[in-house]
Amino acid sequence: MSSSGSHGAEGSSNTNIPIIDYHHQQQQQQTSPVTLSRYESQKRRDWNTFGQYLKNQRPPVPLSQCNCNHVLDFLRYLDQFGKTKVHLQGCMFYGQPEPPAPCTCPLRQAWGSLDALIGRLRAAYEENGGSPETNPFASGSIRVYLREVRECQAKARGIPYKKKKKTTKGNNIEESSNSSIHFS
């Protein structure tokens, strides 16, 4: 993609456009010739999407007033764009990992996608001036929601989620997931 090329020429003209502070910070970062990693690009895109979501609320929600309820609403909003079939308890395919026929159960965001998204947004919040103590993405209610989504999706697919125990063999440590979220 040509993100650095298309924004490089615009850098000086953006000062006349009223932009939310966190968006302006990212616009300035985009003008640098450094190519971003895939993770950094995703984090920036996710941060911008969340900022747009807050802006589109009625009334708009300033980032400084964002709390975990806004984050939970955002995660639920994203479900409409999901691609993971999550069978409902009344569905004849509930609990089957590979159902033999289609059904009308909803498509949702996969737990792993939401988990990774929250990790990126948590980092972006603090990188854009937010305090770790007030980070709505690090809230306990977000952890509970993600755990419930994980368990619900595992049951619906008939695949029990088993947490692996941490074992130490020299420097090798096995963890329960590939998640990058580490709440303190």
TINU-781587 format. One record per residue: x, y, z of N, C-alpha, C in turn; residue number from 1. Coordinates in steps of 0.2 Angstrom, whole numbers, plus 5000, padded with zeros to 4 digits. Example, Ala and Ser with C-alpha at 12.3 -4.5 7.8 and 13.67 -1.06 7.14 Angstrom:
   n.px   n.py   n.pz   ca.px   ca.py   ca.pz   c.px   c.py   c.pz   seq
   5066   4972   5039    5062    4978    5039   5066   4984   5039     1
   5064   4989   5035    5068    4995    5036   5064   5000   5039     2
//
This chain:
   n.px   n.py   n.pz   ca.px   ca.py   ca.pz   c.px   c.py   c.pz   seq
   5004   4994   5000    5000    5000    5000   5004   5006   5000     1
   5002   5012   4998    5006    5018    4997   5003   5023   5003     2
   5003   5021   5009    5001    5025    5014   5006   5031   5015     3
   5012   5029   5015    5017    5035    5016   5017   5040   5010     4
   5016   5037   5004    5017    5041    4998   5011   5046   4998     5
   5005   5044   4999    4999    5048    4998   4998   5053   5004     6
   5001   5052   5009    5000    5057    5015   5006   5061   5015     7
   5012   5060   5012    5017    5064    5013   5016   5071   5010     8
   5013   5071   5004    5012    5078    5001   5006   5082   5005     9
   5002   5079   5009    4997    5082    5012   4999   5085   5019    10
   5004   5083   5022    5006    5084    5029   5006   5091   5031    11
   5008   5096   5027    5008    5103    5029   5001   5106   5028    12
   4997   5103   5024    4990    5106    5023   4985   5104   5028    13
   4987   5099   5032    4982    5096    5037   4981   5101   5043    14
   4985   5106   5044    4985    5110    5050   4978   5115   5050    15
   4975   5116   5044    4969    5120    5043   4963   5116   5044    16
   4963   5109   5045    4957    5105    5045   4957   5104   5053    17
   4950   5105   5055    4949    5103    5062   4949   5096   5063    18
   4954   5093   5067    4954    5086    5068   4955   5084   5075    19
   4952   5079   5078    4952    5077    5084   4960   5076   5086    20
   4962   5078   5092    4969    5077    5094   4972   5071   5092    21
   4969   5065   5094    4972    5059    5093   4973   5057   5086    22
   4968   5059   5082    4969    5058    5075   4974   5062   5072    23
   4975   5068   5074    4980    5073    5072   4987   5070   5073    24
   4988   5067   5079    4994    5064    5081   4996   5059   5076    25
   4991   5055   5074    4993    5049    5070   4994   5052   5063    26
   4991   5057   5061    4992    5060    5054   4999   5062   5054    27
   5001   5065   5059    5008    5067    5059   5013   5061   5059    28
   5011   5056   5062    5016    5050    5062   5016   5047   5055    29
   5010   5048   5051    5010    5045    5044   5014   5048   5039    30
   5016   5055   5041    5020    5058    5036   5027   5056   5036    31
   5029   5052   5041    5036    5050    5041   5037   5045   5036    32
   5043   5044   5033    5045    5040    5028   5046   5032   5030    33
   5045   5031   5037    5046    5025    5040   5040   5020   5038    34
   5042   5014   5035    5036    5009    5034   5034   5006   5040    35
   5028   5006   5042    5025    5003    5048   5025   4995   5047    36
   5026   4992   5053    5025    4985    5053   5017   4983   5052    37
   5016   4977   5051    5008    4975    5050   5005   4977   5056    38
   5008   4975   5062    5005    4976    5068   5003   4984   5069    39
   5008   4988   5068    5007    4995    5069   5002   4998   5064    40
   5002   4995   5058    4997    4998    5053   4990   4996   5056    41
   4989   4989   5058    4983    4987    5061   4981   4991   5067    42
   4985   4993   5071    4984    4996    5077   4982   5003   5076    43
   4985   5006   5071    4983    5013    5069   4976   5013   5066    44
   4974   5008   5061    4968    5007    5058   4962   5006   5063    45
   4964   5002   5068    4959    5000    5073   4958   5006   5078    46
   4963   5010   5079    4962    5016    5083   4958   5021   5080    47
   4959   5022   5073    4955    5027    5069   4948   5025   5069    48
   4947   5018   5068    4940    5015    5068   4936   5017   5074    49
   4940   5015   5080    4937    5017    5086   4935   5024   5087    50
   4940   5028   5085    4939    5035    5086   4933   5038   5082    51
   4932   5035   5076    4926    5036    5071   4920   5034   5074    52
   4920   5028   5077    4914    5025    5081   4912   5030   5086    53
   4916   5032   5090    4915    5037    5096   4912   5044   5093    54
   4915   5046   5087    4913    5052    5084   4905   5051   5081    55
   4904   5045   5079    4897    5044    5076   4892   5043   5081    56
   4893   5042   5088    4888    5041    5093   4884   5048   5093    57
   4878   5047   5095    4874    5053    5097   4872   5053   5104    58
   4875   5058   5107    4879    5063    5105   4886   5060   5105    59
   4891   5064   5101    4898    5061    5100   4901   5060   5107    60
   4905   5055   5108    4909    5054    5114   4916   5056   5113    61
   4918   5061   5117    4925    5063    5117   4930   5057   5120    62
   4935   5056   5117    4940    5051    5119   4941   5051   5127    63
   4941   5057   5130    4943    5058    5137   4937   5056   5141    64
   4931   5055   5138    4925    5053    5142   4923   5045   5140    65
   4927   5042   5136    4926    5035    5134   4927   5031   5140    66
   4923   5026   5141    4924    5021    5146   4923   5014   5144    67
   4923   5009   5148    4923    5002    5146   4916   5001   5143    68
   4910   5004   5145    4904    5003    5142   4904   5005   5134    69
   4908   5010   5132    4908    5012    5125   4912   5006   5122    70
   4917   5004   5125    4921    4998    5122   4917   4992   5121    71
   4913   4990   5126    4909    4985    5125   4904   4986   5119    72
   4901   4992   5119    4896    4993    5114   4900   4992   5107    73
   4906   4995   5107    4910    4994    5100   4911   4987   5098    74
   4913   4983   5103    4914    4976    5102   4907   4972   5099    75
   4902   4974   5102    4895    4971    5100   4893   4974   5093    76
   4895   4980   5092    4894    4983    5085   4897   4980   5080    77
   4904   4978   5081    4908    4974    5077   4905   4967   5075    78
   4901   4964   5079    4898    4958    5078   4895   4957   5071    79
   4892   4963   5069    4888    4963    5062   4893   4962   5056    80
   4899   4963   5057    4904    4962    5052   4908   4955   5053    81
   4906   4951   5057    4909    4945    5059   4908   4940   5053    82
   4913   4935   5053    4913    4929    5048   4913   4923   5051    83
   4912   4922   5058    4912    4916    5062   4905   4914   5064    84
   4903   4908   5061    4896    4906    5063   4896   4903   5070    85
   4892   4906   5074    4891    4904    5081   4884   4901   5082    86
   4884   4895   5083    4877    4892    5083   4874   4893   5090    87
   4867   4894   5090    4863    4896    5095   4861   4889   5099    88
   4860   4890   5105    4858    4883    5109   4853   4879   5106    89
   4848   4882   5103    4842    4879    5100   4844   4876   5093    90
   4849   4878   5090    4851    4875    5084   4853   4868   5084    91
   4851   4864   5079    4852    4857    5078   4860   4855   5078    92
   4864   4861   5076    4871    4860    5075   4875   4862   5081    93
   4872   4865   5086    4875    4867    5092   4880   4862   5095    94
   4886   4864   5096    4891    4859    5099   4894   4855   5094    95
   4893   4856   5087    4896    4852    5082   4902   4856   5079    96
   4908   4854   5079    4913    4858    5076   4913   4858   5068    97
   4910   4853   5065    4909    4854    5058   4902   4852   5056    98
   4897   4856   5056    4890    4855    5054   4890   4853   5047    99
   4885   4848   5045    4885    4845    5039   4881   4849   5034   100
   4877   4854   5037    4873    4858    5032   4873   4866   5035   101
   4870   4870   5031    4870    4877    5033   4864   4878   5038   102
   4864   4883   5042    4859    4885    5046   4858   4893   5047   103
   4854   4895   5050    4852    4902    5051   4856   4906   5057   104
   4860   4902   5060    4863    4905    5066   4868   4911   5064   105
   4868   4916   5068    4872    4922    5066   4879   4922   5065   106
   4882   4926   5061    4889    4927    5060   4892   4932   5066   107
   4897   4930   5069    4900    4935    5074   4907   4936   5073   108
   4910   4941   5077    4917    4941    5077   4920   4935   5081   109
   4925   4933   5078    4929    4927    5082   4932   4930   5088   110
   4932   4926   5093    4935    4928    5100   4942   4930   5099   111
   4946   4926   5095    4953    4928    5094   4954   4935   5091   112
   4950   4937   5086    4950    4943    5083   4949   4949   5088   113
   4944   4948   5092    4942    4953    5097   4947   4953   5102   114
   4950   4948   5104    4956    4948    5109   4962   4952   5107   115
   4963   4951   5100    4969    4954    5097   4967   4962   5096   116
   4961   4963   5094    4959    4970    5094   4960   4974   5100   117
   4957   4971   5106    4958    4974    5112   4965   4975   5114   118
   4969   4971   5112    4977    4972    5114   4979   4978   5110   119
   4978   4978   5104    4980    4984    5100   4977   4990   5102   120
   4971   4990   5104    4968    4997    5106   4970   4999   5113   121
   4972   4994   5117    4974    4995    5124   4981   4999   5123   122
   4985   4996   5118    4992    4999    5117   4991   5006   5114   123
   4987   5007   5109    4986    5013    5106   4983   5019   5110   124
   4979   5017   5115    4976    5022    5120   4982   5025   5124   125
   4987   5021   5126    4992    5023    5130   4997   5027   5126   126
   4998   5025   5120    5003    5028    5115   5000   5035   5113   127
   4994   5036   5113    4991    5042    5112   4989   5047   5118   128
   4993   5045   5123    4992    5050    5129   4988   5048   5134   129
   4984   5042   5134    4980    5040    5139   4984   5036   5145   130
   4981   5037   5150    4984    5034    5156   4983   5027   5157   131
   4988   5023   5159    4986    5016    5160   4981   5015   5165   132
   4980   5019   5170    4975    5019    5176   4968   5020   5173   133
   4967   5024   5168    4961    5025    5165   4959   5022   5159   134
   4963   5017   5157    4963    5014    5150   4956   5009   5150   135
   4951   5012   5146    4945    5008    5146   4946   5001   5143   136
   4951   5000   5139    4952    4993    5136   4955   4988   5140   137
   4958   4991   5146    4961    4986    5151   4956   4985   5157   138
   4950   4987   5156    4945    4986    5161   4944   4979   5163   139
   4942   4977   5169    4940    4970    5171   4934   4968   5167   140
   4929   4973   5166    4923    4971    5162   4925   4968   5155   141
   4930   4971   5152    4932    4969    5145   4935   4962   5145   142
   4939   4960   5151    4941    4954    5151   4936   4949   5152   143
   4931   4950   5156    4925    4946    5157   4921   4945   5151   144
   4920   4950   5147    4916    4950    5141   4920   4945   5136   145
   4927   4946   5135    4931    4942    5131   4930   4934   5133   146
   4931   4933   5140    4931    4926    5142   4924   4923   5141   147
   4918   4927   5141    4912    4924    5140   4911   4923   5132   148
   4914   4927   5128    4913    4926    5121   4917   4920   5119   149
   4923   4919   5122    4927    4913    5121   4924   4907   5123   150
   4921   4907   5129    4917    4901    5131   4911   4899   5127   151
   4907   4904   5125    4901    4903    5121   4903   4901   5115   152
   4908   4903   5111    4910    4901    5105   4913   4894   5105   153
   4916   4892   5110    4919    4885    5111   4914   4880   5112   154
   4909   4882   5116    4903    4877    5117   4899   4877   5111   155
   4898   4882   5107    4894    4882    5101   4897   4878   5096   156
   4904   4877   5096    4907    4873    5091   4909   4866   5093   157
   4907   4865   5100    4909    4858    5103   4916   4857   5104   158
   4920   4863   5105    4927    4862    5106   4928   4865   5113   159
   4929   4861   5118    4930    4864    5125   4937   4868   5125   160
   4937   4874   5128    4943    4878    5129   4946   4875   5135   161
   4952   4873   5134    4956    4870    5140   4962   4875   5141   162
   4963   4878   5147    4968    4882    5148   4974   4877   5149   163
   4980   4879   5146    4986    4875    5147   4989   4878   5153   164
   4992   4873   5157    4996    4875    5163   5003   4878   5160   165
   5005   4883   5164    5012    4885    5162   5017   4881   5165   166
   5022   4879   5161    5027    4874    5163   5033   4877   5161   167
   5038   4877   5165    5045    4879    5164   5050   4874   5163   168
   5052   4874   5157    5058    4869    5155   5063   4874   5152   169
   5068   4875   5156    5073    4880    5154   5070   4887   5153   170
   5070   4889   5147    5066    4896    5146   5060   4895   5142   171
   5057   4889   5141    5051    4888    5137   5045   4888   5142   172
   5041   4893   5140    5035    4893    5144   5029   4893   5140   173
   5024   4888   5141    5018    4887    5137   5013   4891   5140   174
   5009   4895   5136    5004    4899    5138   4997   4896   5136   175
   4992   4899   5138    4985    4896    5136   4983   4899   5130   176
   4985   4904   5127    4983    4907    5121   4989   4911   5117   177
   4987   4912   5111    4992    4916    5107   4991   4924   5108   178
   4987   4926   5113    4985    4933    5114   4991   4937   5116   179
   4990   4943   5114    4996    4948    5116   4993   4952   5122   180
   4987   4951   5124    4985    4955    5130   4988   4952   5136   181
   4991   4957   5140    4993    4955    5147   4991   4961   5151   182
   4986   4959   5155    4983    4965    5160   4987   4964   5166   183
   4989   4970   5169    4993    4971    5175   4988   4972   5181   184
//
